[in-house]
Amino acid sequence: MKKTLLSLALAGLAAGALAQAPVIQKGADLKQDPIAMKYAAIITPELEKMHLSIIASDEYEGRETGMPGAAKAADYIANEFKSLGLTPIVNGSYFFDVPIMGTRFMVNGLTINGTAYNYGKDFTAQGGGTKTINVKDVVFIGYGIGDEKYDDLKGIDITGKVVVLMSNGEPMKDSVSFITGKKQLSVWSPIPGAGGRGGAGGGRSGAAGGNVAGNTGKSRMQYIQSKNPALILTVNPNPPANGRGGLGGRGGGNPERWTVGRKQEVKPFTGIVSYTISIPMADQLLKPTGKTLAQLKNAIDQSGMPQSQAVKTELATSYAAEVKDLKANDVLGFMEGSDPKLKDEVLVVSGHYDHIGLTNPGSVDKVNNGADDDGSGTTGMMSIARAFSQAKKAGHGPKRSILFLANVGEEKGLLGSEYYTDHPVIPMERTVADLNIDMIGRVGNDYKGKPDSANYVYVIGSKMLSSDLYNMSVNANKTYTNLDLDYVYDDPNDKNRFYYRSDHYNFAKHNVPIIFYFNGVHEDYHQPGDEVKKINFPLMAKRAQLVFYTAWAVANADKRPVVDGKNDR
């Protein structure tokens, strides 16, 4: 019954859109195509809202890769492709299996002198393997530096020991380093709100000091690891952080790692596990010395002499790494081109349907709905597919073939698009371009409060590989949509690295010209507040129409976009 009602609703929306095509301002010296305009009019705010209200609903539980909500979203997209008459080209299926394995590293318990601490709240960890540790002493090694002028490990054997160190910094008095003799700011002090946070392209742990360990040429962690301790406890002066990272990654402290592959391919972990602990935990560890961490640090800084020592402290902990295969599928819908000479060439229109799933159990709003990221791109891609489908049924099919690609695993590291481009159903050499839509439903932070805030889109990558694709994009916009195309992030040196942070990049790595359509980040990015009620549907539909018009130009051009840019891979 739901499918029947959905089909009727879609048919009604499409018929209404065709009957009331909007008047679009003509670009200077550019001729509008009335057929393209007729089918672009199918992409309406109402159609966008209908799709998005389903896939970004609480029922889909944030669409996290490998979880039931993502599978529901994949089924919904496949059913839509089927209703549009798109061809299932994966051996008769719309589902393209993506082998993803998740590794979850968990600390099962930690007690210090009988006091229990909670993983994820009091401390974080990184590493692998499975082990239980019970010791009656630990070794404090100060800053963990090895240098000709200052060596925290001189005369200290830490083989098989649990070691405690400050995460970064170096000994200095009155801001003058004992090692370099130069005045500099201390890099080891509490900073409110700081901690391990993810950056562009994925999160990294916030503690684990990367400072150079003097003249050894190694980082301090490499220096310590070379001495083969059993466990490294790095003290972070800021609270452990479990925040999420940027597009394509998780934030520091999150125990999950995701890669393309299968469980049997995992190599045993051979490194040394490290925990990031708080100052109060360090003080508990060092209590038998009669001094706090701050007092020991002060003693080092005033004298320039190490305070390394064995401490009679009982510590018990155990950890384990779980590796599991996840069920994950890209969803592919194929439309064959109408021109016998051009139909072997394929344009890809893509968007990722996965998001980050459920938030902390104690939260009032438990679902990260991902309406903008990337329900908006998925919905836009499906609406564009509907427009092309209606055009084809009326005898106006594209000359080139089009692959509508809904990617999984983008939030885990662009995994779905990575696997597809490495194992393409349609060879990369026949793929002429990828138009990737990732977040087109909101107004980003940079445009808040500006008069033109409702008439822009960031266009990323169009200038990178193909001048032809760039010109097609500009002409499509001038002729039909008149959005302000913002190129501020169309730069491989952009500090946000947006060019590298969504699925288009895996096509660009194969010299396939790309455009990434993006509205910018906002206060609800990767938060439960990214909900349907906050979507600007008229703006979202207009942006999707721009992608449609650009796709129409690429799919019907006499020649494929030339690749005349430089791949920076």
Protein Blocks (a to p, Z undefined) as FASTA:
>chain_A
ZZmmmmmmmmmmmmmmmmmcccddddehiacdfklmmmmmmmcfklmmmmmmmmmpmkln
oopghiaklmmmmmmmmmmmmmnopacfegoiabdcddddddddddfbdceehiacdehk
lpccededjdddddfbdcdehjopacfkbcfkgoiafehiacdddfbdcddeehiafklo
pacddfbdcdehiacdddehiacdfklpabdehjnopafklmmmmnopabdcdddfbdcd
fbdcdehiacehiabdcdeddfklpccdfbdcdddddfklmmmmmmmnopafklmmmmmm
mnopafbdcdddddddddddddddddddddddddddfbfklmmpccdddddfbdebjadf
kbmblcdgklmlmmkmmmmmmmmmmmmmmmmmnopacfbdcdddddehklnnopmmmmmm
mmcfbdfklpgbdcddehjabccfklgoiaklmoccddehjlmmomklmmmmmmmmmmmn
opacdfklmcfklmnlmmmmcfklmmmmnopacddddebjafkgoiaklcfklpcfklmm
mmmmmmmmmmmmmmmpmbdcddfbdcfZZ
